[in-house]
Amino acid sequence: MIRISVLALVLTLLAGCGGDGSSSSSTAPLAADNVNLIFVVSPDLADHAPGDIQADTANLTSQGLQRSLLLATYLQQQVLGAKNVTAIYALAPMTHLQTAHNYPDMSPLATIQPFALLNQIALPINATGATYTANSYPINAAYASGSVPSGVAAPTAGQYCPDCTGLDFNNTGRNNDTLVSGIIAKNKPGFYVFSAPWKTISSLLAYINSHHGYQLNLPAAYTGPDQIYAISIPPSGSASLVTYYSNLTPPATYPALPSPVASASCPNPMQAAVSTTTAGVTGVINPANINTNQTLYIVRHAEAHPDPGYNFEDGNYVGAGQWRALSLANTLRGKISPSQVYSIDPAQWYSTGAINVSYVRPSLTILPYAIANNLPYSLVSSFALGTNPVDPGVAKSTSDFFFTGGKFSNQTVLLAWESGHIRPLINALLASYGNNVPLLPTAGPPSGGWPHADYDTVWTVKLDAQGNLTVDNALCEGIDSTLLPIAAPQF
């Protein structure tokens, strides 16, 4: 139960939660003219509510996903007072590997993604300066200098994102401290939201309190998933710690959407039908190190470019995409049966020309499917995807990663990838069988040959016991993108 004194209640109702060096609980939104640092504790194996985390995959359970959906509305309405967020920071998943299998910690991103989609951002979409406002918000999760884990690809040419870095589980090089101190020093009013496990959040709170001399009464230990902590700093420079108690009771079942999504027929007519095999083709030689008895299903990320020219870009998907992402567990049932799920490391970043963004959307698109089916979830992080879809080096690196060396032999894998890179990676695999195998067209626009409006096609790549290859695009997710609601579903 939330307890608050009558005097404090009157003060907060009159002016929102200001800063006076105190610590209190509250039901009033934070004051928009303060610098508000808002800390959301994501569950991990060390600190979580019963039923929120799968012990074997270190991923959210259906209950944990339900909690994140409910939390989104609570954060937006009760903590921000229905105002727009200023910035969102999440843990870079590869900085926190869990279980003996070293699964990346996707929970911070999964925890804060539903909230991100309840906000809006306006971005330029053409050279004239016209803008488009979408139901989406970028999530900063890129590596800071010195925070790239061993075995993970560093940014191309050593260029670290100047303003889209996320959090490092171990605060390597004190990069987390530098991030929050920079926000405080700029003194720009707004709502800055951080999502990370308790170890990272508690260390950040302690640093801010000590370094800036706020003398706040900080929580001594993890007390559960309902607490949201906010350090609110008014123009005077003093600060207060405000604790919100969400008191959420998420169901243990997988989320049911407010209404079903409209279905679409398969195969998707936006891509010409393809069915290619290497078996029996004259001159074909199976590569010596090719995998065997493998199936890879490849899907594109969810809806991300809602403007007519498909130029809106914030690294995330938009509200319509949340309907797709949450629906995949149902629409793909009976079509595929993967044993594990992969995507690209969301800590990779690029510049859109207008803003710098972390590329979070492919990994977040397929995450609900992995949660619903409790599948192992991993990230491709050993090479950079880059921004050129037809880069032959990236295509070969991707093909080699998934189809050679035996790691995925006798496995069925579901991969969420960037659309422009999908045909080139398949072509790199086809080319490894010799010159007599026809390649897929990749000419644009858009570069890579994947139609802008197609979010539905599923490519299937199979290797048999001898390493013979078949490729087709007969499957689809079965969701009509044109009929998806613009706003994300609320729970």
C-alpha positions as CSV (number, residue, x, y, z in Angstrom):
1,M,0.0,0.0,0.0
2,I,1.3,3.5,-0.8
3,R,1.5,5.8,2.2
4,I,2.0,9.5,1.8
5,S,1.6,12.3,4.3
6,V,-1.3,14.8,3.9
7,L,1.1,17.7,3.5
8,A,3.2,15.9,0.9
9,L,0.1,15.0,-1.0
10,V,-1.1,18.6,-1.1
11,L,2.3,19.8,-2.2
12,T,2.6,17.3,-5.0
13,L,-1.0,17.8,-6.2
14,L,-0.2,21.6,-6.4
15,A,3.1,21.4,-8.2
16,G,4.0,17.8,-9.1
17,C,7.0,16.1,-7.6
18,G,9.7,18.7,-7.2
19,G,13.2,18.6,-5.6
20,D,14.1,19.4,-2.0
21,G,16.7,16.8,-1.0
22,S,14.0,14.5,0.4
23,S,12.9,10.9,-0.3
24,S,9.3,10.0,-0.6
25,S,6.7,7.9,-2.3
26,S,4.2,9.5,-4.6
27,T,1.1,9.2,-6.8
28,A,1.6,12.5,-8.5
29,P,3.4,12.8,-11.9
30,L,6.9,14.3,-12.0
31,A,7.3,18.0,-12.7
32,A,8.0,18.6,-16.3
33,D,10.3,21.6,-15.6
34,N,12.7,19.4,-13.6
35,V,15.4,17.1,-14.8
36,N,13.8,13.8,-14.0
37,L,16.0,10.6,-14.0
38,I,13.6,7.7,-14.0
39,F,14.9,4.2,-13.2
40,V,13.0,1.1,-14.2
41,V,14.4,-2.2,-12.8
42,S,14.3,-5.0,-15.3
43,P,14.3,-8.6,-14.1
44,D,17.3,-10.8,-14.4
45,L,18.3,-14.2,-12.8
46,A,19.7,-12.5,-9.7
47,D,16.8,-10.1,-9.0
48,H,13.2,-10.7,-10.1
49,A,9.7,-11.4,-9.0
50,P,8.6,-15.0,-9.0
51,G,7.3,-16.0,-12.4
52,D,8.9,-13.1,-14.4
53,I,12.0,-14.9,-15.7
54,Q,12.7,-18.3,-17.3
55,A,15.6,-19.9,-15.4
56,D,16.8,-21.9,-18.5
57,T,16.8,-19.1,-21.1
58,A,17.2,-16.0,-18.8
59,N,14.4,-14.4,-20.9
60,L,11.1,-13.0,-19.8
61,T,8.2,-15.3,-19.2
62,S,4.7,-14.5,-20.5
63,Q,4.1,-13.0,-17.1
64,G,7.2,-10.9,-17.4
65,L,6.0,-9.7,-20.8
66,Q,2.6,-8.9,-19.4
67,R,4.2,-6.9,-16.7
68,S,6.1,-4.8,-19.2
69,L,2.9,-4.0,-21.1
70,L,1.1,-2.9,-18.0
71,L,4.1,-1.0,-16.8
72,A,4.2,1.0,-20.0
73,T,0.8,2.6,-19.3
74,Y,1.6,3.2,-15.7
75,L,4.9,5.0,-16.6
76,Q,3.3,7.1,-19.2
77,Q,0.2,8.1,-17.2
78,Q,1.3,8.1,-13.6
79,V,5.0,9.0,-13.7
80,L,5.2,11.2,-16.8
81,G,1.6,12.6,-16.5
82,A,0.9,11.7,-20.1
83,K,3.8,13.8,-21.3
84,N,6.4,12.7,-23.9
85,V,9.6,11.1,-22.8
86,T,12.9,13.0,-23.5
87,A,15.3,10.0,-23.8
88,I,15.3,6.3,-23.2
89,Y,18.4,4.3,-22.2
90,A,18.5,0.5,-21.9
91,L,21.2,-2.1,-21.1
92,A,23.3,-3.3,-24.0
93,P,22.3,-7.0,-23.9
94,M,25.8,-8.5,-24.6
95,T,27.2,-6.7,-21.5
96,H,25.2,-9.1,-19.3
97,L,25.4,-12.7,-20.3
98,Q,23.5,-15.2,-18.2
99,T,23.3,-19.0,-17.7
100,A,26.0,-21.5,-18.8
101,H,25.0,-20.8,-22.4
102,N,25.8,-17.0,-22.1
103,Y,22.4,-15.8,-23.3
104,P,22.3,-12.0,-23.7
105,D,20.1,-10.0,-21.3
106,M,17.2,-8.8,-23.5
107,S,14.9,-8.1,-20.5
108,P,15.8,-4.4,-20.2
109,L,14.8,-3.7,-23.8
110,A,11.7,-5.9,-23.5
111,T,10.7,-4.1,-20.3
112,I,10.9,-0.6,-21.8
113,Q,9.9,-1.2,-25.4
114,P,6.1,-1.0,-24.8
115,F,6.6,2.3,-23.0
116,A,8.7,3.6,-25.9
117,L,5.8,3.0,-28.3
118,L,3.4,5.1,-26.2
119,N,5.5,8.1,-27.0
120,Q,5.9,10.0,-30.2
121,I,8.8,11.5,-32.2
122,A,8.8,13.8,-35.2
123,L,11.6,13.3,-37.7
124,P,12.5,14.7,-41.1
125,I,11.6,12.5,-44.0
126,N,12.9,14.5,-47.0
127,A,15.4,17.1,-48.1
128,T,12.8,19.9,-47.8
129,G,12.6,19.5,-44.0
130,A,9.1,18.0,-43.9
131,T,8.6,15.9,-40.8
132,Y,6.5,12.9,-39.9
133,T,5.3,12.1,-36.3
134,A,5.1,8.5,-35.4
135,N,4.1,6.4,-32.4
136,S,7.6,5.4,-31.5
137,Y,10.7,6.5,-29.7
138,P,14.3,5.5,-30.1
139,I,15.9,3.4,-27.4
140,N,19.6,4.1,-26.8
141,A,21.5,0.8,-26.3
142,A,24.8,1.3,-28.2
143,Y,28.2,0.6,-26.7
144,A,30.3,3.4,-25.2
145,S,34.0,3.4,-25.8
146,G,35.6,0.7,-23.7
147,S,32.3,-1.2,-23.1
148,V,32.4,-3.6,-26.0
149,P,32.5,-7.1,-24.6
150,S,35.1,-9.6,-25.7
151,G,34.2,-11.3,-29.0
152,V,31.7,-8.5,-29.9
153,A,32.4,-6.3,-33.0
154,A,33.4,-2.8,-32.1
155,P,31.8,0.0,-34.1
156,T,33.1,0.5,-37.7
157,A,36.3,2.5,-37.7
158,G,36.1,2.9,-34.0
159,Q,33.3,5.4,-34.3
160,Y,31.2,5.2,-31.1
161,C,27.8,6.8,-31.0
162,P,28.1,10.3,-29.4
163,D,24.5,10.4,-28.2
164,C,22.8,6.9,-28.4
165,T,24.8,4.9,-25.9
166,G,23.0,2.6,-23.5
167,L,24.0,1.1,-20.2
168,D,26.8,-1.3,-19.4
169,F,25.9,-4.0,-16.8
170,N,29.3,-3.6,-15.1
171,N,29.7,0.1,-15.7
172,T,33.0,-0.6,-17.5
173,G,35.2,2.5,-17.6
174,R,32.5,4.3,-15.5
175,N,30.6,4.9,-18.8
176,N,27.2,4.8,-17.0
177,D,28.4,7.4,-14.6
178,T,29.6,9.6,-17.4
179,L,26.2,9.3,-19.1
180,V,24.0,10.4,-16.2
181,S,26.4,13.1,-15.2
182,G,26.3,14.5,-18.7
183,I,22.5,14.7,-18.5
184,I,22.6,16.4,-15.1
185,A,25.2,18.9,-16.3
186,K,23.2,19.9,-19.4
187,N,20.3,20.7,-17.1
188,K,17.7,20.2,-19.8
189,P,14.3,19.6,-18.2
190,G,12.5,16.5,-19.2
191,F,12.0,12.8,-18.5
192,Y,15.1,10.5,-18.9
193,V,14.2,6.8,-18.5
194,F,16.7,4.1,-17.7
195,S,16.0,0.3,-17.9
196,A,18.5,-2.2,-16.5
197,P,18.9,-4.9,-13.8
198,W,19.0,-4.0,-10.1
199,K,22.8,-4.2,-9.9
200,T,23.2,-1.6,-12.6
201,I,20.4,0.7,-11.4
202,S,21.5,0.6,-7.7
203,S,25.0,1.4,-8.7
204,L,23.8,4.4,-10.8
205,L,21.6,5.7,-7.9
206,A,24.5,5.4,-5.5
207,Y,26.9,7.2,-7.9
208,I,24.5,10.1,-8.5
209,N,23.8,10.5,-4.8
210,S,27.5,10.5,-3.8
211,H,29.0,12.4,-6.7
212,H,26.4,15.2,-6.7
213,G,26.0,15.3,-2.9
214,Y,22.2,14.9,-2.9
215,Q,22.1,13.0,0.4
216,L,19.1,10.9,-0.6
217,N,17.8,8.0,1.3
218,L,18.4,5.3,-1.3
219,P,16.9,1.7,-1.3
220,A,19.4,-0.7,0.3
221,A,18.3,-3.8,-1.7
222,Y,16.0,-5.1,-4.4
223,T,12.5,-5.0,-3.1
224,G,10.5,-6.2,-6.1
225,P,9.3,-5.2,-9.6
226,D,6.8,-2.6,-8.5
227,Q,9.2,0.1,-7.5
228,I,10.1,2.8,-10.0
229,Y,12.7,5.3,-8.7
230,A,13.0,8.9,-9.9
231,I,15.6,11.5,-9.0
232,S,13.9,14.8,-9.7
233,I,16.2,17.8,-10.0
234,P,14.5,21.3,-10.1
235,P,16.2,24.4,-11.5
236,S,17.5,25.2,-8.0
237,G,19.8,22.2,-8.3
238,S,18.6,20.3,-5.2
239,A,17.1,16.8,-5.7
240,S,14.6,14.4,-4.3
241,L,14.1,10.7,-4.7
242,V,10.6,9.8,-5.6
243,T,9.4,6.2,-5.5
244,Y,6.4,5.0,-7.4
245,Y,4.7,1.7,-6.6
246,S,3.0,0.3,-9.6
247,N,1.3,-2.6,-7.8
248,L,0.8,-4.5,-11.1
249,T,-0.7,-8.0,-11.1
250,P,0.2,-9.4,-14.5
251,P,-1.4,-12.6,-15.7
252,A,0.8,-15.7,-16.2
253,T,-0.6,-16.2,-19.7
254,Y,0.8,-14.8,-23.0
255,P,-0.8,-11.4,-23.8
256,A,-4.0,-11.3,-25.8
257,L,-4.3,-8.3,-28.0
258,P,-7.3,-6.0,-27.6
259,S,-8.5,-7.1,-31.0
260,P,-7.2,-9.7,-33.5
261,V,-5.0,-8.5,-36.4
262,A,-6.3,-8.7,-40.0
263,S,-5.0,-11.8,-41.8
264,A,-3.1,-11.8,-45.2
265,S,-2.7,-14.6,-47.7
266,C,0.5,-16.5,-48.4
267,P,2.7,-16.2,-50.3
268,N,2.9,-12.5,-50.2
269,P,2.4,-11.0,-53.7
270,M,4.9,-8.2,-53.2
271,Q,7.7,-10.6,-53.8
272,A,7.9,-12.9,-56.8
273,A,7.7,-16.5,-55.9
274,V,11.1,-18.2,-55.6
275,S,11.9,-21.9,-55.3
276,T,15.5,-22.8,-55.8
277,T,17.4,-26.1,-55.2
278,T,21.0,-27.1,-55.8
279,A,20.4,-30.8,-55.9
280,G,20.9,-32.2,-59.3
281,V,22.1,-29.0,-60.9
282,T,25.0,-29.5,-63.3
283,G,28.3,-28.1,-62.0
284,V,27.1,-27.6,-58.4
285,I,29.6,-28.6,-55.7
286,N,28.4,-28.7,-52.1
287,P,30.8,-26.6,-50.0
288,A,33.2,-28.7,-47.9
289,N,32.2,-27.1,-44.6
290,I,28.5,-26.6,-45.2
291,N,26.0,-27.5,-42.4
292,T,23.6,-30.4,-42.7
293,N,20.0,-31.1,-41.7
294,Q,19.4,-27.4,-41.0
295,T,16.5,-25.1,-41.5
296,L,16.7,-21.3,-41.2
297,Y,13.5,-19.2,-41.3
298,I,14.2,-15.5,-42.0
299,V,11.8,-12.7,-41.2
300,R,12.0,-8.9,-41.5
301,H,11.5,-6.6,-38.5
302,A,8.0,-5.2,-37.8
303,E,6.6,-2.0,-39.3
304,A,9.0,0.8,-39.0
305,H,8.5,3.4,-41.8
306,P,5.0,4.7,-41.7
307,D,5.3,7.7,-43.9
308,P,4.4,7.5,-47.7
309,G,8.0,7.6,-48.8
310,Y,9.2,5.0,-46.2
311,N,11.8,7.5,-44.9
312,F,10.9,7.7,-41.2
313,E,13.7,6.2,-39.2
314,D,14.4,6.0,-35.5
315,G,16.0,2.5,-35.1
316,N,12.8,1.2,-33.5
317,Y,9.6,-0.1,-34.9
318,V,6.4,1.9,-34.6
319,G,3.1,1.4,-32.9
320,A,1.7,-0.8,-35.7
321,G,4.7,-3.0,-35.4
322,Q,3.8,-3.9,-31.8
323,W,0.6,-5.5,-33.0
324,R,2.7,-7.7,-35.4
325,A,5.4,-8.5,-32.9
326,L,2.9,-9.6,-30.3
327,S,0.9,-11.6,-32.9
328,L,3.7,-13.7,-34.3
329,A,3.3,-16.4,-31.6
330,N,-0.1,-17.0,-32.9
331,T,0.2,-16.4,-36.7
332,L,3.4,-18.5,-37.0
333,R,1.9,-21.4,-35.0
334,G,1.8,-24.5,-37.2
335,K,3.9,-22.9,-39.9
336,I,7.4,-23.2,-38.3
337,S,8.8,-25.0,-35.3
338,P,12.2,-23.4,-34.5
339,S,14.5,-24.7,-31.7
340,Q,16.1,-21.4,-31.2
341,V,15.9,-17.7,-32.1
342,Y,18.5,-15.3,-33.4
343,S,18.7,-11.6,-34.3
344,I,21.3,-8.8,-34.7
345,D,22.9,-7.2,-31.7
346,P,20.7,-4.1,-30.9
347,A,23.7,-2.3,-29.6
348,Q,24.9,-1.7,-33.2
349,W,24.2,1.9,-34.2
350,Y,24.1,4.2,-37.2
351,S,23.3,7.8,-38.2
352,T,20.1,8.5,-40.1
353,G,21.3,11.9,-41.1
354,A,18.9,13.5,-38.6
355,I,19.6,11.5,-35.5
356,N,21.9,8.7,-34.3
357,V,20.1,5.5,-33.4
358,S,20.6,2.0,-31.9
359,Y,19.2,-0.7,-34.2
360,V,16.9,-2.3,-31.8
361,R,13.9,-3.3,-33.9
362,P,14.8,-6.7,-35.4
363,S,15.7,-8.1,-32.0
364,L,12.5,-6.7,-30.4
365,T,10.3,-7.9,-33.3
366,I,11.0,-11.6,-32.7
367,L,11.5,-11.5,-28.9
368,P,7.8,-12.0,-28.0
369,Y,7.8,-15.2,-30.1
370,A,10.8,-16.5,-28.2
371,I,9.1,-15.6,-24.9
372,A,5.8,-17.3,-25.9
373,N,7.7,-20.5,-26.8
374,N,10.4,-20.3,-24.2
375,L,13.1,-20.6,-26.8
376,P,16.8,-19.9,-26.4
377,Y,17.5,-16.4,-27.7
378,S,20.9,-15.3,-29.0
379,L,22.4,-12.3,-30.9
380,V,24.7,-12.1,-33.8
381,S,27.4,-9.7,-32.5
382,S,30.7,-10.9,-33.9
383,F,30.4,-8.6,-37.0
384,A,28.8,-5.3,-37.8
385,L,25.7,-5.3,-40.1
386,G,26.5,-1.9,-41.5
387,T,24.2,0.3,-43.6
388,N,25.0,-1.0,-47.0
389,P,22.6,-4.0,-47.7
390,V,24.6,-5.3,-50.6
391,D,28.0,-5.2,-48.9
392,P,29.4,-8.6,-50.1
393,G,31.6,-8.9,-47.0
394,V,28.6,-8.6,-44.6
395,A,26.6,-11.0,-46.7
396,K,29.4,-13.6,-46.7
397,S,30.0,-13.1,-42.9
398,T,26.3,-13.7,-42.3
399,S,26.1,-16.8,-44.6
400,D,29.2,-18.3,-43.0
401,F,27.9,-17.6,-39.5
402,F,24.7,-19.5,-40.0
403,F,25.5,-22.1,-42.7
404,T,29.1,-23.3,-42.1
405,G,31.1,-24.9,-39.3
406,G,28.4,-27.3,-38.0
407,K,27.1,-25.1,-35.2
408,F,23.6,-25.1,-36.6
409,S,23.6,-28.6,-38.2
410,N,20.5,-30.5,-37.0
411,Q,18.9,-27.3,-35.9
412,T,15.9,-25.2,-36.9
413,V,16.5,-21.5,-36.3
414,L,14.2,-18.4,-36.6
415,L,16.2,-15.3,-37.6
416,A,14.9,-11.7,-37.5
417,W,17.1,-9.5,-39.8
418,E,17.2,-6.2,-41.6
419,S,15.2,-6.6,-44.8
420,G,17.8,-5.2,-47.3
421,H,20.4,-7.7,-46.1
422,I,18.2,-10.8,-46.4
423,R,18.5,-11.5,-50.2
424,P,22.2,-10.7,-50.3
425,L,23.0,-13.2,-47.4
426,I,21.0,-15.8,-49.3
427,N,22.9,-15.0,-52.5
428,A,26.2,-15.4,-50.6
429,L,25.1,-18.9,-49.6
430,L,23.9,-19.7,-53.2
431,A,27.1,-18.5,-54.7
432,S,29.1,-20.8,-52.5
433,Y,27.7,-23.7,-54.5
434,G,29.2,-22.5,-57.8
435,N,28.3,-20.3,-60.7
436,N,25.4,-22.4,-62.1
437,V,23.0,-21.5,-59.2
438,P,20.7,-18.5,-60.1
439,L,20.9,-15.6,-57.6
440,L,18.1,-13.5,-56.2
441,P,17.6,-10.0,-57.6
442,T,18.9,-7.3,-55.3
443,A,18.6,-4.2,-57.4
444,G,16.7,-1.3,-55.8
445,P,15.0,0.7,-54.8
446,P,15.2,-0.2,-52.1
447,S,18.8,-1.5,-52.0
448,G,18.8,-5.3,-51.4
449,G,15.6,-5.9,-53.4
450,W,13.1,-6.3,-50.5
451,P,10.0,-4.2,-51.1
452,H,9.4,-1.3,-48.7
453,A,5.9,-2.3,-47.8
454,D,6.5,-6.1,-47.3
455,Y,6.8,-6.9,-43.6
456,D,5.2,-10.3,-44.0
457,T,7.3,-12.6,-46.2
458,V,9.2,-15.5,-44.6
459,W,12.2,-17.0,-46.4
460,T,13.0,-20.6,-45.8
461,V,16.5,-22.0,-46.3
462,K,17.1,-25.7,-45.9
463,L,20.2,-27.9,-46.0
464,D,19.6,-31.7,-46.2
465,A,21.8,-34.5,-44.9
466,Q,24.3,-34.1,-47.8
467,G,24.3,-30.3,-47.6
468,N,22.1,-29.8,-50.7
469,L,20.3,-26.4,-50.5
470,T,16.7,-25.4,-51.1
471,V,15.4,-21.8,-50.8
472,D,11.9,-20.5,-51.1
473,N,9.6,-17.7,-50.0
474,A,6.3,-19.5,-49.9
475,L,5.6,-18.8,-46.2
476,C,4.4,-15.6,-44.7
477,E,3.4,-14.4,-41.3
478,G,-0.1,-13.8,-42.5
479,I,-0.7,-10.3,-41.1
480,D,-2.1,-7.5,-43.3
481,S,0.2,-4.6,-42.6
482,T,-2.2,-2.0,-44.2
483,L,-4.9,-2.8,-41.6
484,L,-2.8,-2.6,-38.4
485,P,-3.7,0.2,-36.0
486,I,-1.4,3.1,-36.0
487,A,-1.1,3.3,-32.2
488,A,0.4,0.5,-30.2
489,P,-2.0,-1.7,-28.2
490,Q,-2.5,-0.7,-24.6
491,F,-3.0,-3.1,-21.7
